[in-house]
Amino acid sequence: MDYAQRRREQARQTEQAILHAAMELFRGSSFDKVSVRDICHRAGITTGAFYHHFKSKEEMLLRGFAPLDVYMEQAMAGREGEPPAQRLWLLLSNYAAFMERLGWELLARYYQQRLGSPDSRSIDASRFTLRCMRGCLAELMADTPLSSGQSPEWMADFLFRHFRGVVVDWIIHQGSYPLLPKLEQDYLLFQAAFRQNRP
């Protein structure tokens, strides 16, 4: 690894350390009560290093869902040989677990920021979570395509939008119900509809 590669890797690790420290602190306190200095202290970096990576706490929050894809990659590692329907459920259940760990208040703040910045990376089609969902659906639909003719890409986008909507509903209800059972109910409904729509 040359010098430039080492610097890029070091920068990536520092950014991940900042995001991880921030998410840990936000789980214990509200977004407004956690300072940049608190985040830097937890991450073991200077405030200058923080501002090298992020302009503000708000910008950091918008990019704060990068750990979701890291979390998902770790959860899905070694599961490639399992049936696609099983992998798809694993993906969705880990998505719910990650969201519940963040908590509805932090997610509410994230979506407020997100709505004010529509070019955010959270809708990047190359993200691991969406790519993994597309892969599972492509395998399922290769064996038995839907009679309605939708592509795996269309289905993945549809499911991703739906389950993100469930998370928003959970936020609106201030986390008053467990997220995973709600996602599971909807997933089982989608499974039944998927089977019925096969030719």
PyMOL commands that place a pseudoatom at each C-alpha (Angstrom):
pseudoatom trace, name=CA, resn=MET, resi=1, chain=A, elem=C, hetatm=0, pos=[0.000, 0.000, 0.000]
pseudoatom trace, name=CA, resn=ASP, resi=2, chain=A, elem=C, hetatm=0, pos=[1.538, 3.318, -1.058]
pseudoatom trace, name=CA, resn=TYR, resi=3, chain=A, elem=C, hetatm=0, pos=[1.459, 6.584, 0.906]
pseudoatom trace, name=CA, resn=ALA, resi=4, chain=A, elem=C, hetatm=0, pos=[-1.671, 7.954, -0.811]
pseudoatom trace, name=CA, resn=GLN, resi=5, chain=A, elem=C, hetatm=0, pos=[-3.558, 4.703, -0.199]
pseudoatom trace, name=CA, resn=ARG, resi=6, chain=A, elem=C, hetatm=0, pos=[-2.499, 4.695, 3.452]
pseudoatom trace, name=CA, resn=ARG, resi=7, chain=A, elem=C, hetatm=0, pos=[-3.718, 8.285, 3.842]
pseudoatom trace, name=CA, resn=ARG, resi=8, chain=A, elem=C, hetatm=0, pos=[-7.082, 7.432, 2.258]
pseudoatom trace, name=CA, resn=GLU, resi=9, chain=A, elem=C, hetatm=0, pos=[-7.476, 4.409, 4.514]
pseudoatom trace, name=CA, resn=GLN, resi=10, chain=A, elem=C, hetatm=0, pos=[-6.520, 6.461, 7.567]
pseudoatom trace, name=CA, resn=ALA, resi=11, chain=A, elem=C, hetatm=0, pos=[-9.076, 9.117, 6.583]
pseudoatom trace, name=CA, resn=ARG, resi=12, chain=A, elem=C, hetatm=0, pos=[-11.750, 6.448, 6.107]
pseudoatom trace, name=CA, resn=GLN, resi=13, chain=A, elem=C, hetatm=0, pos=[-10.998, 4.953, 9.528]
pseudoatom trace, name=CA, resn=THR, resi=14, chain=A, elem=C, hetatm=0, pos=[-11.114, 8.378, 11.202]
pseudoatom trace, name=CA, resn=GLU, resi=15, chain=A, elem=C, hetatm=0, pos=[-14.454, 9.158, 9.574]
pseudoatom trace, name=CA, resn=GLN, resi=16, chain=A, elem=C, hetatm=0, pos=[-15.864, 5.810, 10.684]
pseudoatom trace, name=CA, resn=ALA, resi=17, chain=A, elem=C, hetatm=0, pos=[-14.566, 6.420, 14.239]
pseudoatom trace, name=CA, resn=ILE, resi=18, chain=A, elem=C, hetatm=0, pos=[-16.321, 9.804, 14.310]
pseudoatom trace, name=CA, resn=LEU, resi=19, chain=A, elem=C, hetatm=0, pos=[-19.604, 8.351, 13.056]
pseudoatom trace, name=CA, resn=HIS, resi=20, chain=A, elem=C, hetatm=0, pos=[-19.434, 5.410, 15.458]
pseudoatom trace, name=CA, resn=ALA, resi=21, chain=A, elem=C, hetatm=0, pos=[-18.664, 7.680, 18.442]
pseudoatom trace, name=CA, resn=ALA, resi=22, chain=A, elem=C, hetatm=0, pos=[-21.477, 10.058, 17.507]
pseudoatom trace, name=CA, resn=MET, resi=23, chain=A, elem=C, hetatm=0, pos=[-24.059, 7.305, 17.146]
pseudoatom trace, name=CA, resn=GLU, resi=24, chain=A, elem=C, hetatm=0, pos=[-23.051, 5.844, 20.514]
pseudoatom trace, name=CA, resn=LEU, resi=25, chain=A, elem=C, hetatm=0, pos=[-23.423, 9.248, 22.189]
pseudoatom trace, name=CA, resn=PHE, resi=26, chain=A, elem=C, hetatm=0, pos=[-26.713, 10.017, 20.434]
pseudoatom trace, name=CA, resn=ARG, resi=27, chain=A, elem=C, hetatm=0, pos=[-28.185, 6.784, 21.778]
pseudoatom trace, name=CA, resn=GLY, resi=28, chain=A, elem=C, hetatm=0, pos=[-27.504, 7.992, 25.318]
pseudoatom trace, name=CA, resn=SER, resi=29, chain=A, elem=C, hetatm=0, pos=[-28.467, 11.640, 24.886]
pseudoatom trace, name=CA, resn=SER, resi=30, chain=A, elem=C, hetatm=0, pos=[-30.348, 13.885, 22.486]
pseudoatom trace, name=CA, resn=PHE, resi=31, chain=A, elem=C, hetatm=0, pos=[-28.716, 15.231, 19.327]
pseudoatom trace, name=CA, resn=ASP, resi=32, chain=A, elem=C, hetatm=0, pos=[-28.727, 18.812, 20.662]
pseudoatom trace, name=CA, resn=LYS, resi=33, chain=A, elem=C, hetatm=0, pos=[-27.057, 17.873, 23.952]
pseudoatom trace, name=CA, resn=VAL, resi=34, chain=A, elem=C, hetatm=0, pos=[-24.103, 16.106, 22.317]
pseudoatom trace, name=CA, resn=SER, resi=35, chain=A, elem=C, hetatm=0, pos=[-21.374, 18.537, 21.312]
pseudoatom trace, name=CA, resn=VAL, resi=36, chain=A, elem=C, hetatm=0, pos=[-18.692, 18.179, 18.645]
pseudoatom trace, name=CA, resn=ARG, resi=37, chain=A, elem=C, hetatm=0, pos=[-16.198, 18.176, 21.522]
pseudoatom trace, name=CA, resn=ASP, resi=38, chain=A, elem=C, hetatm=0, pos=[-18.037, 15.214, 23.115]
pseudoatom trace, name=CA, resn=ILE, resi=39, chain=A, elem=C, hetatm=0, pos=[-17.848, 13.323, 19.835]
pseudoatom trace, name=CA, resn=CYS, resi=40, chain=A, elem=C, hetatm=0, pos=[-14.152, 14.081, 19.413]
pseudoatom trace, name=CA, resn=HIS, resi=41, chain=A, elem=C, hetatm=0, pos=[-13.390, 13.000, 22.980]
pseudoatom trace, name=CA, resn=ARG, resi=42, chain=A, elem=C, hetatm=0, pos=[-15.214, 9.685, 22.450]
pseudoatom trace, name=CA, resn=ALA, resi=43, chain=A, elem=C, hetatm=0, pos=[-13.505, 9.113, 19.073]
pseudoatom trace, name=CA, resn=GLY, resi=44, chain=A, elem=C, hetatm=0, pos=[-10.074, 10.082, 20.430]
pseudoatom trace, name=CA, resn=ILE, resi=45, chain=A, elem=C, hetatm=0, pos=[-9.476, 12.836, 17.878]
pseudoatom trace, name=CA, resn=THR, resi=46, chain=A, elem=C, hetatm=0, pos=[-9.085, 16.611, 17.803]
pseudoatom trace, name=CA, resn=THR, resi=47, chain=A, elem=C, hetatm=0, pos=[-11.876, 18.993, 16.830]
pseudoatom trace, name=CA, resn=GLY, resi=48, chain=A, elem=C, hetatm=0, pos=[-9.726, 19.973, 13.854]
pseudoatom trace, name=CA, resn=ALA, resi=49, chain=A, elem=C, hetatm=0, pos=[-9.862, 16.366, 12.634]
pseudoatom trace, name=CA, resn=PHE, resi=50, chain=A, elem=C, hetatm=0, pos=[-13.651, 16.417, 12.992]
pseudoatom trace, name=CA, resn=TYR, resi=51, chain=A, elem=C, hetatm=0, pos=[-13.979, 19.569, 10.876]
pseudoatom trace, name=CA, resn=HIS, resi=52, chain=A, elem=C, hetatm=0, pos=[-11.615, 18.118, 8.300]
pseudoatom trace, name=CA, resn=HIS, resi=53, chain=A, elem=C, hetatm=0, pos=[-14.234, 15.404, 7.651]
pseudoatom trace, name=CA, resn=PHE, resi=54, chain=A, elem=C, hetatm=0, pos=[-17.511, 17.192, 8.417]
pseudoatom trace, name=CA, resn=LYS, resi=55, chain=A, elem=C, hetatm=0, pos=[-18.603, 20.824, 8.201]
pseudoatom trace, name=CA, resn=SER, resi=56, chain=A, elem=C, hetatm=0, pos=[-21.032, 20.415, 11.088]
pseudoatom trace, name=CA, resn=LYS, resi=57, chain=A, elem=C, hetatm=0, pos=[-22.871, 17.952, 13.289]
pseudoatom trace, name=CA, resn=GLU, resi=58, chain=A, elem=C, hetatm=0, pos=[-25.798, 18.235, 10.871]
pseudoatom trace, name=CA, resn=GLU, resi=59, chain=A, elem=C, hetatm=0, pos=[-23.702, 17.205, 7.882]
pseudoatom trace, name=CA, resn=MET, resi=60, chain=A, elem=C, hetatm=0, pos=[-22.294, 14.333, 9.903]
pseudoatom trace, name=CA, resn=LEU, resi=61, chain=A, elem=C, hetatm=0, pos=[-25.823, 13.180, 10.669]
pseudoatom trace, name=CA, resn=LEU, resi=62, chain=A, elem=C, hetatm=0, pos=[-26.690, 13.083, 6.965]
pseudoatom trace, name=CA, resn=ARG, resi=63, chain=A, elem=C, hetatm=0, pos=[-23.690, 10.879, 6.338]
pseudoatom trace, name=CA, resn=GLY, resi=64, chain=A, elem=C, hetatm=0, pos=[-24.303, 8.929, 9.518]
pseudoatom trace, name=CA, resn=PHE, resi=65, chain=A, elem=C, hetatm=0, pos=[-26.116, 6.098, 7.821]
pseudoatom trace, name=CA, resn=ALA, resi=66, chain=A, elem=C, hetatm=0, pos=[-22.861, 4.854, 6.317]
pseudoatom trace, name=CA, resn=PRO, resi=67, chain=A, elem=C, hetatm=0, pos=[-22.513, 2.566, 9.383]
pseudoatom trace, name=CA, resn=LEU, resi=68, chain=A, elem=C, hetatm=0, pos=[-25.806, 0.917, 8.335]
pseudoatom trace, name=CA, resn=ASP, resi=69, chain=A, elem=C, hetatm=0, pos=[-24.135, -0.528, 5.263]
pseudoatom trace, name=CA, resn=VAL, resi=70, chain=A, elem=C, hetatm=0, pos=[-21.094, -1.635, 7.288]
pseudoatom trace, name=CA, resn=TYR, resi=71, chain=A, elem=C, hetatm=0, pos=[-23.455, -3.260, 9.806]
pseudoatom trace, name=CA, resn=MET, resi=72, chain=A, elem=C, hetatm=0, pos=[-25.404, -4.954, 7.009]
pseudoatom trace, name=CA, resn=GLU, resi=73, chain=A, elem=C, hetatm=0, pos=[-22.274, -6.242, 5.277]
pseudoatom trace, name=CA, resn=GLN, resi=74, chain=A, elem=C, hetatm=0, pos=[-21.131, -7.802, 8.537]
pseudoatom trace, name=CA, resn=ALA, resi=75, chain=A, elem=C, hetatm=0, pos=[-24.579, -9.325, 9.189]
pseudoatom trace, name=CA, resn=MET, resi=76, chain=A, elem=C, hetatm=0, pos=[-24.753, -10.816, 5.684]
pseudoatom trace, name=CA, resn=ALA, resi=77, chain=A, elem=C, hetatm=0, pos=[-21.150, -12.037, 5.498]
pseudoatom trace, name=CA, resn=GLY, resi=78, chain=A, elem=C, hetatm=0, pos=[-20.947, -15.787, 4.892]
pseudoatom trace, name=CA, resn=ARG, resi=79, chain=A, elem=C, hetatm=0, pos=[-24.686, -16.094, 4.152]
pseudoatom trace, name=CA, resn=GLU, resi=80, chain=A, elem=C, hetatm=0, pos=[-24.322, -16.070, 0.357]
pseudoatom trace, name=CA, resn=GLY, resi=81, chain=A, elem=C, hetatm=0, pos=[-25.217, -19.769, 0.060]
pseudoatom trace, name=CA, resn=GLU, resi=82, chain=A, elem=C, hetatm=0, pos=[-28.505, -19.491, 1.964]
pseudoatom trace, name=CA, resn=PRO, resi=83, chain=A, elem=C, hetatm=0, pos=[-31.841, -19.342, 0.107]
pseudoatom trace, name=CA, resn=PRO, resi=84, chain=A, elem=C, hetatm=0, pos=[-32.608, -15.846, -1.211]
pseudoatom trace, name=CA, resn=ALA, resi=85, chain=A, elem=C, hetatm=0, pos=[-35.887, -15.506, 0.722]
pseudoatom trace, name=CA, resn=GLN, resi=86, chain=A, elem=C, hetatm=0, pos=[-34.041, -16.300, 3.944]
pseudoatom trace, name=CA, resn=ARG, resi=87, chain=A, elem=C, hetatm=0, pos=[-31.301, -13.778, 3.116]
pseudoatom trace, name=CA, resn=LEU, resi=88, chain=A, elem=C, hetatm=0, pos=[-33.907, -11.138, 2.277]
pseudoatom trace, name=CA, resn=TRP, resi=89, chain=A, elem=C, hetatm=0, pos=[-35.579, -11.603, 5.666]
pseudoatom trace, name=CA, resn=LEU, resi=90, chain=A, elem=C, hetatm=0, pos=[-32.180, -11.482, 7.382]
pseudoatom trace, name=CA, resn=LEU, resi=91, chain=A, elem=C, hetatm=0, pos=[-31.478, -8.208, 5.592]
pseudoatom trace, name=CA, resn=LEU, resi=92, chain=A, elem=C, hetatm=0, pos=[-34.795, -6.674, 6.683]
pseudoatom trace, name=CA, resn=SER, resi=93, chain=A, elem=C, hetatm=0, pos=[-34.560, -7.905, 10.282]
pseudoatom trace, name=CA, resn=ASN, resi=94, chain=A, elem=C, hetatm=0, pos=[-31.049, -6.474, 10.633]
pseudoatom trace, name=CA, resn=TYR, resi=95, chain=A, elem=C, hetatm=0, pos=[-32.285, -3.209, 9.099]
pseudoatom trace, name=CA, resn=ALA, resi=96, chain=A, elem=C, hetatm=0, pos=[-34.976, -3.044, 11.805]
pseudoatom trace, name=CA, resn=ALA, resi=97, chain=A, elem=C, hetatm=0, pos=[-32.468, -3.886, 14.553]
pseudoatom trace, name=CA, resn=PHE, resi=98, chain=A, elem=C, hetatm=0, pos=[-30.130, -1.115, 13.402]
pseudoatom trace, name=CA, resn=MET, resi=99, chain=A, elem=C, hetatm=0, pos=[-32.951, 1.449, 13.335]
pseudoatom trace, name=CA, resn=GLU, resi=100, chain=A, elem=C, hetatm=0, pos=[-34.198, 0.457, 16.786]
pseudoatom trace, name=CA, resn=ARG, resi=101, chain=A, elem=C, hetatm=0, pos=[-30.663, 0.752, 18.158]
pseudoatom trace, name=CA, resn=LEU, resi=102, chain=A, elem=C, hetatm=0, pos=[-30.476, 4.332, 16.863]
pseudoatom trace, name=CA, resn=GLY, resi=103, chain=A, elem=C, hetatm=0, pos=[-33.847, 5.181, 18.410]
pseudoatom trace, name=CA, resn=TRP, resi=104, chain=A, elem=C, hetatm=0, pos=[-36.779, 7.125, 17.037]
pseudoatom trace, name=CA, resn=GLU, resi=105, chain=A, elem=C, hetatm=0, pos=[-35.570, 10.559, 18.237]
pseudoatom trace, name=CA, resn=LEU, resi=106, chain=A, elem=C, hetatm=0, pos=[-32.264, 10.400, 16.396]
pseudoatom trace, name=CA, resn=LEU, resi=107, chain=A, elem=C, hetatm=0, pos=[-33.973, 8.987, 13.307]
pseudoatom trace, name=CA, resn=ALA, resi=108, chain=A, elem=C, hetatm=0, pos=[-36.496, 11.837, 13.424]
pseudoatom trace, name=CA, resn=ARG, resi=109, chain=A, elem=C, hetatm=0, pos=[-33.636, 14.340, 13.421]
pseudoatom trace, name=CA, resn=TYR, resi=110, chain=A, elem=C, hetatm=0, pos=[-31.957, 12.441, 10.588]
pseudoatom trace, name=CA, resn=TYR, resi=111, chain=A, elem=C, hetatm=0, pos=[-35.072, 12.562, 8.390]
pseudoatom trace, name=CA, resn=GLN, resi=112, chain=A, elem=C, hetatm=0, pos=[-35.572, 16.252, 9.133]
pseudoatom trace, name=CA, resn=GLN, resi=113, chain=A, elem=C, hetatm=0, pos=[-32.040, 16.868, 7.896]
pseudoatom trace, name=CA, resn=ARG, resi=114, chain=A, elem=C, hetatm=0, pos=[-32.543, 14.456, 5.013]
pseudoatom trace, name=CA, resn=LEU, resi=115, chain=A, elem=C, hetatm=0, pos=[-35.619, 16.278, 3.735]
pseudoatom trace, name=CA, resn=GLY, resi=116, chain=A, elem=C, hetatm=0, pos=[-33.644, 19.496, 3.622]
pseudoatom trace, name=CA, resn=SER, resi=117, chain=A, elem=C, hetatm=0, pos=[-30.853, 17.862, 1.614]
pseudoatom trace, name=CA, resn=PRO, resi=118, chain=A, elem=C, hetatm=0, pos=[-32.356, 15.711, -1.163]
pseudoatom trace, name=CA, resn=ASP, resi=119, chain=A, elem=C, hetatm=0, pos=[-28.976, 14.944, -2.720]
pseudoatom trace, name=CA, resn=SER, resi=120, chain=A, elem=C, hetatm=0, pos=[-27.950, 12.928, 0.331]
pseudoatom trace, name=CA, resn=ARG, resi=121, chain=A, elem=C, hetatm=0, pos=[-26.034, 9.675, -0.117]
pseudoatom trace, name=CA, resn=SER, resi=122, chain=A, elem=C, hetatm=0, pos=[-28.813, 7.728, 1.584]
pseudoatom trace, name=CA, resn=ILE, resi=123, chain=A, elem=C, hetatm=0, pos=[-30.533, 7.183, -1.779]
pseudoatom trace, name=CA, resn=ASP, resi=124, chain=A, elem=C, hetatm=0, pos=[-27.382, 6.114, -3.621]
pseudoatom trace, name=CA, resn=ALA, resi=125, chain=A, elem=C, hetatm=0, pos=[-28.272, 3.042, -5.689]
pseudoatom trace, name=CA, resn=SER, resi=126, chain=A, elem=C, hetatm=0, pos=[-24.791, 1.606, -5.146]
pseudoatom trace, name=CA, resn=ARG, resi=127, chain=A, elem=C, hetatm=0, pos=[-25.260, 1.254, -1.379]
pseudoatom trace, name=CA, resn=PHE, resi=128, chain=A, elem=C, hetatm=0, pos=[-24.749, -2.268, -0.046]
pseudoatom trace, name=CA, resn=THR, resi=129, chain=A, elem=C, hetatm=0, pos=[-28.203, -2.624, 1.510]
pseudoatom trace, name=CA, resn=LEU, resi=130, chain=A, elem=C, hetatm=0, pos=[-30.035, -1.853, -1.723]
pseudoatom trace, name=CA, resn=ARG, resi=131, chain=A, elem=C, hetatm=0, pos=[-27.621, -3.926, -3.826]
pseudoatom trace, name=CA, resn=CYS, resi=132, chain=A, elem=C, hetatm=0, pos=[-28.070, -6.912, -1.506]
pseudoatom trace, name=CA, resn=MET, resi=133, chain=A, elem=C, hetatm=0, pos=[-31.860, -6.604, -1.668]
pseudoatom trace, name=CA, resn=ARG, resi=134, chain=A, elem=C, hetatm=0, pos=[-31.723, -6.457, -5.473]
pseudoatom trace, name=CA, resn=GLY, resi=135, chain=A, elem=C, hetatm=0, pos=[-29.530, -9.560, -5.539]
pseudoatom trace, name=CA, resn=CYS, resi=136, chain=A, elem=C, hetatm=0, pos=[-31.936, -11.577, -3.359]
pseudoatom trace, name=CA, resn=LEU, resi=137, chain=A, elem=C, hetatm=0, pos=[-34.910, -10.546, -5.482]
pseudoatom trace, name=CA, resn=ALA, resi=138, chain=A, elem=C, hetatm=0, pos=[-33.074, -11.286, -8.721]
pseudoatom trace, name=CA, resn=GLU, resi=139, chain=A, elem=C, hetatm=0, pos=[-32.435, -14.851, -7.526]
pseudoatom trace, name=CA, resn=LEU, resi=140, chain=A, elem=C, hetatm=0, pos=[-36.043, -15.306, -6.443]
pseudoatom trace, name=CA, resn=MET, resi=141, chain=A, elem=C, hetatm=0, pos=[-37.424, -13.921, -9.702]
pseudoatom trace, name=CA, resn=ALA, resi=142, chain=A, elem=C, hetatm=0, pos=[-35.010, -15.872, -11.910]
pseudoatom trace, name=CA, resn=ASP, resi=143, chain=A, elem=C, hetatm=0, pos=[-36.772, -19.075, -10.819]
pseudoatom trace, name=CA, resn=THR, resi=144, chain=A, elem=C, hetatm=0, pos=[-40.307, -17.735, -10.900]
pseudoatom trace, name=CA, resn=PRO, resi=145, chain=A, elem=C, hetatm=0, pos=[-40.794, -14.292, -12.478]
pseudoatom trace, name=CA, resn=LEU, resi=146, chain=A, elem=C, hetatm=0, pos=[-43.806, -12.223, -11.495]
pseudoatom trace, name=CA, resn=SER, resi=147, chain=A, elem=C, hetatm=0, pos=[-46.711, -12.298, -13.934]
pseudoatom trace, name=CA, resn=SER, resi=148, chain=A, elem=C, hetatm=0, pos=[-46.873, -8.494, -13.650]
pseudoatom trace, name=CA, resn=GLY, resi=149, chain=A, elem=C, hetatm=0, pos=[-43.389, -8.316, -15.172]
pseudoatom trace, name=CA, resn=GLN, resi=150, chain=A, elem=C, hetatm=0, pos=[-41.637, -6.062, -12.649]
pseudoatom trace, name=CA, resn=SER, resi=151, chain=A, elem=C, hetatm=0, pos=[-37.851, -6.250, -12.572]
pseudoatom trace, name=CA, resn=PRO, resi=152, chain=A, elem=C, hetatm=0, pos=[-35.786, -7.075, -9.470]
pseudoatom trace, name=CA, resn=GLU, resi=153, chain=A, elem=C, hetatm=0, pos=[-34.593, -3.449, -9.499]
pseudoatom trace, name=CA, resn=TRP, resi=154, chain=A, elem=C, hetatm=0, pos=[-38.176, -2.175, -9.430]
pseudoatom trace, name=CA, resn=MET, resi=155, chain=A, elem=C, hetatm=0, pos=[-39.124, -4.597, -6.628]
pseudoatom trace, name=CA, resn=ALA, resi=156, chain=A, elem=C, hetatm=0, pos=[-36.075, -3.687, -4.557]
pseudoatom trace, name=CA, resn=ASP, resi=157, chain=A, elem=C, hetatm=0, pos=[-36.844, 0.009, -4.915]
pseudoatom trace, name=CA, resn=PHE, resi=158, chain=A, elem=C, hetatm=0, pos=[-40.483, -0.636, -3.981]
pseudoatom trace, name=CA, resn=LEU, resi=159, chain=A, elem=C, hetatm=0, pos=[-39.576, -2.676, -0.888]
pseudoatom trace, name=CA, resn=PHE, resi=160, chain=A, elem=C, hetatm=0, pos=[-36.904, -0.216, 0.178]
pseudoatom trace, name=CA, resn=ARG, resi=161, chain=A, elem=C, hetatm=0, pos=[-39.373, 2.684, -0.083]
pseudoatom trace, name=CA, resn=HIS, resi=162, chain=A, elem=C, hetatm=0, pos=[-42.056, 0.754, 1.776]
pseudoatom trace, name=CA, resn=PHE, resi=163, chain=A, elem=C, hetatm=0, pos=[-39.866, -0.320, 4.664]
pseudoatom trace, name=CA, resn=ARG, resi=164, chain=A, elem=C, hetatm=0, pos=[-38.392, 3.162, 4.960]
pseudoatom trace, name=CA, resn=GLY, resi=165, chain=A, elem=C, hetatm=0, pos=[-42.016, 4.339, 5.237]
pseudoatom trace, name=CA, resn=VAL, resi=166, chain=A, elem=C, hetatm=0, pos=[-42.592, 1.872, 8.086]
pseudoatom trace, name=CA, resn=VAL, resi=167, chain=A, elem=C, hetatm=0, pos=[-39.622, 3.398, 9.891]
pseudoatom trace, name=CA, resn=VAL, resi=168, chain=A, elem=C, hetatm=0, pos=[-41.089, 6.887, 9.379]
pseudoatom trace, name=CA, resn=ASP, resi=169, chain=A, elem=C, hetatm=0, pos=[-44.424, 5.669, 10.820]
pseudoatom trace, name=CA, resn=TRP, resi=170, chain=A, elem=C, hetatm=0, pos=[-42.526, 4.262, 13.813]
pseudoatom trace, name=CA, resn=ILE, resi=171, chain=A, elem=C, hetatm=0, pos=[-40.917, 7.689, 14.293]
pseudoatom trace, name=CA, resn=ILE, resi=172, chain=A, elem=C, hetatm=0, pos=[-44.301, 9.440, 14.063]
pseudoatom trace, name=CA, resn=HIS, resi=173, chain=A, elem=C, hetatm=0, pos=[-45.553, 7.109, 16.809]
pseudoatom trace, name=CA, resn=GLN, resi=174, chain=A, elem=C, hetatm=0, pos=[-42.417, 7.937, 18.846]
pseudoatom trace, name=CA, resn=GLY, resi=175, chain=A, elem=C, hetatm=0, pos=[-41.231, 4.342, 18.902]
pseudoatom trace, name=CA, resn=SER, resi=176, chain=A, elem=C, hetatm=0, pos=[-44.363, 3.229, 20.763]
pseudoatom trace, name=CA, resn=TYR, resi=177, chain=A, elem=C, hetatm=0, pos=[-44.379, -0.191, 19.101]
pseudoatom trace, name=CA, resn=PRO, resi=178, chain=A, elem=C, hetatm=0, pos=[-41.545, -2.615, 18.343]
pseudoatom trace, name=CA, resn=LEU, resi=179, chain=A, elem=C, hetatm=0, pos=[-40.342, -2.110, 14.796]
pseudoatom trace, name=CA, resn=LEU, resi=180, chain=A, elem=C, hetatm=0, pos=[-39.355, -5.665, 13.865]
pseudoatom trace, name=CA, resn=PRO, resi=181, chain=A, elem=C, hetatm=0, pos=[-42.806, -7.310, 14.289]
pseudoatom trace, name=CA, resn=LYS, resi=182, chain=A, elem=C, hetatm=0, pos=[-44.366, -4.562, 12.130]
pseudoatom trace, name=CA, resn=LEU, resi=183, chain=A, elem=C, hetatm=0, pos=[-41.790, -5.136, 9.398]
pseudoatom trace, name=CA, resn=GLU, resi=184, chain=A, elem=C, hetatm=0, pos=[-42.301, -8.893, 9.686]
pseudoatom trace, name=CA, resn=GLN, resi=185, chain=A, elem=C, hetatm=0, pos=[-46.084, -8.582, 9.233]
pseudoatom trace, name=CA, resn=ASP, resi=186, chain=A, elem=C, hetatm=0, pos=[-45.580, -6.529, 6.093]
pseudoatom trace, name=CA, resn=TYR, resi=187, chain=A, elem=C, hetatm=0, pos=[-42.863, -8.825, 4.785]
pseudoatom trace, name=CA, resn=LEU, resi=188, chain=A, elem=C, hetatm=0, pos=[-45.134, -11.878, 5.167]
pseudoatom trace, name=CA, resn=LEU, resi=189, chain=A, elem=C, hetatm=0, pos=[-47.853, -10.011, 3.275]
pseudoatom trace, name=CA, resn=PHE, resi=190, chain=A, elem=C, hetatm=0, pos=[-45.393, -9.243, 0.465]
pseudoatom trace, name=CA, resn=GLN, resi=191, chain=A, elem=C, hetatm=0, pos=[-44.310, -12.887, 0.396]
pseudoatom trace, name=CA, resn=ALA, resi=192, chain=A, elem=C, hetatm=0, pos=[-47.922, -14.023, 0.019]
pseudoatom trace, name=CA, resn=ALA, resi=193, chain=A, elem=C, hetatm=0, pos=[-48.574, -11.471, -2.729]
pseudoatom trace, name=CA, resn=PHE, resi=194, chain=A, elem=C, hetatm=0, pos=[-45.363, -12.518, -4.477]
pseudoatom trace, name=CA, resn=ARG, resi=195, chain=A, elem=C, hetatm=0, pos=[-46.457, -16.167, -4.514]
pseudoatom trace, name=CA, resn=GLN, resi=196, chain=A, elem=C, hetatm=0, pos=[-49.964, -15.304, -5.756]
pseudoatom trace, name=CA, resn=ASN, resi=197, chain=A, elem=C, hetatm=0, pos=[-48.603, -13.193, -8.604]
pseudoatom trace, name=CA, resn=ARG, resi=198, chain=A, elem=C, hetatm=0, pos=[-46.408, -15.907, -10.031]
pseudoatom trace, name=CA, resn=PRO, resi=199, chain=A, elem=C, hetatm=0, pos=[-47.480, -17.192, -13.440]
for i in range(1, 199): cmd.bond("trace and resi %d" % i, "trace and resi %d" % (i + 1))
show_as sticks, trace
zoom trace
